[in-house]
Amino acid sequence: MIDDLIRHLPDLALVYSAFFLAVASPGPSNLAVMATSMERGRRAGLTLALGVTTGSLTWGILAAIGVSTLVVAHPGALYAIKIVGGLYLLFLAWRSARSAMRADMPPPKTAVSGHRTICAAT
């Protein structure tokens, strides 16, 4: 058991290093949390951060328990995952389009910073 661990240690170190770099680097989710926090406040930013963390944790757990093994054992499972994911993306697109078509959209908020006026929509 220990010999197997020692033998695979370089591979494990590489995988964990890549995972650490991916998690620590500022990506779209980090920028979304920062933008939401600046625009809507700390509570909204923390809520989004919790959602991003939950999603990342879910992804990590599914990867750890072997979703790939499920897909290899049952090829139909991959199609089911693709269909569910595609339906979810269509649902998000429908909600986004419906939101964009609303006529009652409020004008962008402006905040005064020093002597300049900063538009939050930019």
C-alpha positions as CSV (number, residue, x, y, z in Angstrom):
1,M,0.0,0.0,0.0
2,I,2.7,2.5,1.0
3,D,4.8,1.4,-2.0
4,D,1.9,2.1,-4.4
5,L,1.5,5.6,-2.8
6,I,5.2,6.4,-3.1
7,R,5.2,5.1,-6.7
8,H,2.3,7.4,-7.6
9,L,3.4,10.4,-5.6
10,P,4.8,12.3,-8.5
11,D,1.6,11.9,-10.5
12,L,-0.5,12.9,-7.5
13,A,1.6,15.9,-6.9
14,L,1.2,17.0,-10.5
15,V,-2.6,16.6,-10.4
16,Y,-2.9,18.4,-7.1
17,S,-0.6,21.2,-8.3
18,A,-2.7,21.7,-11.4
19,F,-5.9,21.7,-9.4
20,F,-4.5,24.2,-6.9
21,L,-3.5,26.5,-9.8
22,A,-6.9,26.2,-11.4
23,V,-8.7,27.0,-8.1
24,A,-6.3,29.8,-7.1
25,S,-6.2,31.6,-10.4
26,P,-8.8,34.4,-10.9
27,G,-11.2,33.1,-13.5
28,P,-14.7,34.1,-14.6
29,S,-16.2,33.0,-11.4
30,N,-13.8,35.0,-9.3
31,L,-14.5,38.1,-11.4
32,A,-18.2,37.5,-11.2
33,V,-18.0,37.4,-7.4
34,M,-16.0,40.6,-7.3
35,A,-18.3,42.4,-9.7
36,T,-21.4,41.2,-7.8
37,S,-19.9,42.3,-4.5
38,M,-19.0,45.7,-5.8
39,E,-22.4,46.2,-7.5
40,R,-24.8,44.6,-5.0
41,G,-23.0,44.4,-1.8
42,R,-21.2,41.9,0.5
43,R,-24.3,39.6,1.0
44,A,-24.9,39.1,-2.7
45,G,-21.2,38.5,-3.3
46,L,-21.0,35.9,-0.5
47,T,-24.1,34.2,-1.8
48,L,-22.6,33.9,-5.3
49,A,-19.3,32.7,-3.8
50,L,-21.2,30.1,-1.9
51,G,-22.9,29.0,-5.1
52,V,-19.6,28.8,-7.0
53,T,-17.9,26.9,-4.1
54,T,-20.9,24.5,-4.0
55,G,-20.6,23.9,-7.7
56,S,-16.9,23.3,-7.6
57,L,-17.3,21.0,-4.7
58,T,-20.0,19.0,-6.4
59,W,-17.8,18.7,-9.5
60,G,-14.9,17.5,-7.4
61,I,-17.0,15.0,-5.5
62,L,-18.5,13.6,-8.7
63,A,-15.1,13.3,-10.2
64,A,-13.8,11.6,-7.1
65,I,-16.6,9.0,-7.0
66,G,-16.0,8.1,-10.6
67,V,-18.6,9.5,-12.9
68,S,-16.2,8.5,-15.7
69,T,-16.5,4.9,-14.5
70,L,-20.2,5.2,-14.7
71,V,-20.0,6.5,-18.2
72,V,-17.6,3.7,-19.2
73,A,-19.8,1.1,-17.7
74,H,-23.1,2.5,-19.1
75,P,-22.5,4.5,-22.4
76,G,-26.1,5.7,-22.3
77,A,-25.3,7.7,-19.1
78,L,-23.2,10.1,-21.2
79,Y,-26.1,10.8,-23.5
80,A,-28.4,11.4,-20.5
81,I,-25.8,13.8,-19.0
82,K,-25.5,15.7,-22.3
83,I,-29.3,15.9,-22.7
84,V,-29.8,17.2,-19.2
85,G,-27.0,19.7,-19.5
86,G,-28.3,20.9,-22.9
87,L,-31.8,21.3,-21.5
88,Y,-30.5,23.3,-18.6
89,L,-28.5,25.6,-21.0
90,L,-31.7,26.1,-23.0
91,F,-33.6,27.0,-19.9
92,L,-30.9,29.5,-18.9
93,A,-31.0,31.0,-22.4
94,W,-34.8,31.3,-22.3
95,R,-34.7,33.0,-18.9
96,S,-32.0,35.4,-20.2
97,A,-33.9,36.2,-23.3
98,R,-37.1,36.8,-21.3
99,S,-35.2,39.1,-19.0
100,A,-33.7,41.0,-21.8
101,M,-37.1,41.5,-23.5
102,R,-38.7,43.1,-20.4
103,A,-39.7,46.7,-21.0
104,D,-39.6,47.6,-17.3
105,M,-35.8,47.4,-17.0
106,P,-34.5,50.1,-14.6
107,P,-31.8,52.5,-15.9
108,P,-28.2,51.7,-14.9
109,K,-27.3,52.8,-11.3
110,T,-24.7,55.5,-10.9
111,A,-22.4,56.1,-8.0
112,V,-20.5,59.2,-7.1
113,S,-16.8,58.6,-6.4
114,G,-14.9,61.7,-5.5
115,H,-15.6,64.3,-8.2
116,R,-16.4,61.8,-10.9
117,T,-19.6,59.9,-11.6
118,I,-19.1,56.2,-12.4
119,C,-21.7,54.3,-14.3
120,A,-22.2,50.8,-13.0
121,A,-23.3,49.5,-16.4
122,T,-19.8,49.9,-17.9
